[in-house]
Amino acid sequence: MPAVQPNPAPRFDLPEPDAFSRAYWEAAAEGRLLLRRCRADGCGAAHHYPREFCPRCWSEDVTWEEASGRATLYTWSVVHRNDLPPFGERVPYVAAVVDLAEGPRMMTEIVGCPEAGLRIGMELRVRFRTYGGTDAGAREPAVPVFGPA
């Protein structure tokens, strides 16, 4: 009889794609950041996080669009304690809100920059934190993070 393997600790940092968000996560795994743009007359607003409708005019005529990957730092906070796996192994880390070049704000993490080097308005570029694939042949999950331009 094979030995029973203990259940691994739950992860709170991996995406759980559904039918709607799958395109977003597949693009991220390819190193591309997507956002949504409204196609309604007189609107044209870009938004993030991805939704099936425009949060400005409520139109359902929205489409995926590749973002430039450029952003500026709006605000941040240094996290010194997080008990959810695997964040406890990463502390301290910088949780942030960035203004995407296309207009929307996005919650993210800042990487590759010491806290003392952070400045409101600093230019940033998207990067992707990748994780090992979960199954043979599965695409490696990726989460957008930002670092200095």
C-alpha positions in Angstrom: 0.0 0.0 0.0 1.5 3.4 -1.0 2.3 5.9 1.7 -0.2 8.6 2.2 1.2 12.0 1.4 0.2 14.9 3.6 -1.9 17.6 2.0 0.3 20.5 1.0 -0.3 23.8 2.7 -2.9 25.8 0.8 -1.6 28.6 -1.4 -3.1 32.1 -1.4 -0.9 33.5 -4.2 -1.9 31.4 -7.2 -4.6 32.5 -9.6 -7.8 30.4 -10.0 -8.9 31.1 -13.6 -12.5 30.7 -14.5 -14.1 30.8 -18.0 -14.1 34.7 -18.0 -10.6 35.3 -16.6 -8.8 32.5 -18.5 -7.7 34.9 -21.3 -6.2 37.2 -18.7 -4.2 34.5 -17.0 -3.1 32.9 -20.2 -1.8 36.2 -21.5 0.1 36.7 -18.1 1.7 33.3 -18.6 3.0 34.6 -21.9 4.3 37.8 -20.3 1.5 40.1 -21.5 -0.7 42.3 -19.3 -4.4 42.6 -20.4 -7.0 45.0 -19.4 -10.6 45.7 -20.5 -11.8 48.6 -22.7 -15.3 49.8 -23.2 -16.4 50.1 -26.8 -19.7 52.0 -26.1 -20.2 55.3 -27.9 -18.9 58.2 -25.8 -17.1 56.0 -23.3 -14.0 54.1 -24.3 -12.8 53.7 -20.7 -10.2 51.2 -19.8 -10.6 49.3 -16.6 -8.8 46.9 -14.4 -9.6 44.4 -12.6 -11.2 42.7 -15.6 -15.0 42.7 -15.5 -17.6 41.7 -18.0 -19.1 45.2 -18.0 -17.8 48.8 -18.0 -17.7 50.2 -14.4 -18.1 53.7 -15.8 -21.1 53.4 -18.1 -22.3 49.8 -17.4 -22.0 48.8 -21.0 -21.4 45.1 -21.7 -19.6 46.0 -24.9 -16.1 45.6 -23.6 -13.1 43.8 -25.0 -9.7 42.6 -24.0 -6.7 44.9 -24.8 -3.0 44.4 -24.3 -1.6 47.0 -21.9 1.7 48.7 -22.6 3.1 47.5 -19.3 4.0 51.0 -18.2 2.8 52.4 -14.9 3.6 55.0 -12.2 3.6 54.4 -8.5 0.5 55.9 -6.8 1.0 54.5 -3.2 2.5 51.6 -1.3 2.8 49.9 2.0 5.5 47.6 3.3 4.0 44.4 4.7 6.0 43.0 7.6 3.7 40.2 8.6 1.4 37.9 6.7 0.4 34.6 8.0 -1.1 33.2 4.7 1.2 30.8 2.9 3.5 31.5 1.2 3.5 35.3 2.0 5.1 34.7 5.4 8.2 33.6 3.6 8.4 36.8 1.5 8.1 39.5 4.2 8.9 42.2 4.1 7.3 43.0 0.7 5.8 46.1 -0.9 2.1 46.0 -1.7 1.2 48.9 -4.0 -1.3 50.6 -6.2 -0.1 51.8 -9.6 -1.6 53.9 -12.3 -1.4 52.1 -15.6 -0.4 54.2 -18.6 -3.8 53.4 -20.1 -5.6 55.0 -17.1 -6.8 52.4 -14.6 -5.3 51.8 -11.2 -4.1 48.3 -10.3 -3.2 46.7 -7.0 0.1 44.8 -7.3 3.5 44.2 -5.7 6.7 46.2 -6.3 9.8 44.1 -6.8 13.5 44.9 -7.5 13.5 48.1 -5.6 14.4 48.8 -2.0 11.8 50.6 0.1 14.1 53.6 0.4 14.1 53.9 -3.4 10.3 54.1 -3.8 8.8 57.5 -4.8 5.3 58.5 -5.7 5.1 59.0 -9.4 8.2 56.8 -10.2 8.0 55.0 -13.5 7.5 51.3 -13.4 7.3 48.4 -15.9 5.3 45.2 -15.5 7.1 41.9 -14.7 5.6 38.5 -14.0 6.2 36.3 -11.0 6.0 32.8 -12.3 5.4 29.5 -10.5 6.1 25.9 -11.5 3.4 24.3 -13.6 1.0 22.2 -11.6 0.6 19.4 -14.1 2.8 17.9 -16.8 2.4 20.2 -19.8 0.4 22.8 -17.9 1.2 26.4 -18.6 3.1 28.0 -15.7 0.9 30.4 -13.7 2.1 34.0 -13.7 1.1 37.1 -11.7 1.8 40.6 -12.8 4.1 42.6 -10.5 6.0 45.9 -11.2 9.5 47.0 -10.9 11.5 50.2 -11.7 11.4 51.1 -15.4 
